[in-house]
Amino acid sequence: MRVLVFSKTAGYRHDSIPAGVRAIRELGAAHGFDVTATEDAPEFADSYAAVVFLSTSGEVLDAARQAAFESYVEGGGGYVGIHAAADTGYGWPWYGELVGAWFKTHPEIQRARFVTEDRTHPATAHLPAVWTRTDELYDFRANPRGRVHVLQTLDESSYAGGGMGADHPITWCHPQGRGRAFYTGLGHTSESYADPAFRALLLGAIRYAAGNTPAA
């Protein structure tokens, strides 16, 4: 299995990107898949089982590459969006459907409770019912529930500054054409990528997107 990690930024650039690339390379080495990382507009070849948008931001693909990526996913390819992947492609309607929801705003980094809604999905099966951790906590322009399968929500009573209310999805997945899409708002901090629980979430996400596990 081959996985492509794409981390081009045309807006805010996260300092955690190198830690994210390193973590996914280490997951690949430990679990038997090859990882290619690029900041350039890539060729979205069918030989990649999944493409990870690692804290991309802004408009990162031209029209030709957008069309190529659409064909890749709709034809059966996998997509994993991490954190600022939701702060990407605002002028690309298909991408908004793929990622599930676009970023709106966030309060300061703080500790919060993450509620696991699905404890059978490979990305979240290892997590407790309530997972407490520190990260940057995204609000989205719209609630994606109803269009996606929600895996985790944020408990807004556990932190200050949340803006989505009682139902605040933060990690989800869904089919896209013949392909699969996964997104998590987690992963702002470099420390996240050293956390075994977060690494296990990423591994499950990649395996799901690649079609190696049952669909949600």
Stockholm file with secondary structure:
# STOCKHOLM 1.0

chainA/1-216         MRVLVFSKTAGYRHDSIPAGVRAIRELGAAHGFDVTATEDAPEFADSYAAVVFLSTSGEVLDAARQAAFESYVEGGGGYVGIHAAADTGYGWPWYGELVGAWFKTHPEIQRARFVTEDRTHPATAHLPAVWTRTDELYDFRANPRGRVHVLQTLDESSYAGGGMGADHPITWCHPQGRGRAFYTGLGHTSESYADPAFRALLLGAIRYAAGNTPAA
#=GR chainA/1-216 SS CEEEEECCBSSCCCTTHHHHHHHHHHHHHHHTCEEEEESSCCCCCTTCSEEEEESCBBCCSCHHHHHHHHHHHHTTCEEEEEGGGGGBCTTCHHHHHHHSSCEEECCCSEEEEEEESCSSSTTTTTSCSEEEEEECCCEESSCCBTTBEEEEEEEGGGSSCCCSCSCCEEEEEEEETTEEEEEESCCCSGGGGGCHHHHHHHHHHHHHHTTCSCCC
#=GC SS_cons         CEEEEECCBSSCCCTTHHHHHHHHHHHHHHHTCEEEEESSCCCCCTTCSEEEEESCBBCCSCHHHHHHHHHHHHTTCEEEEEGGGGGBCTTCHHHHHHHSSCEEECCCSEEEEEEESCSSSTTTTTSCSEEEEEECCCEESSCCBTTBEEEEEEEGGGSSCCCSCSCCEEEEEEEETTEEEEEESCCCSGGGGGCHHHHHHHHHHHHHHTTCSCCC
//
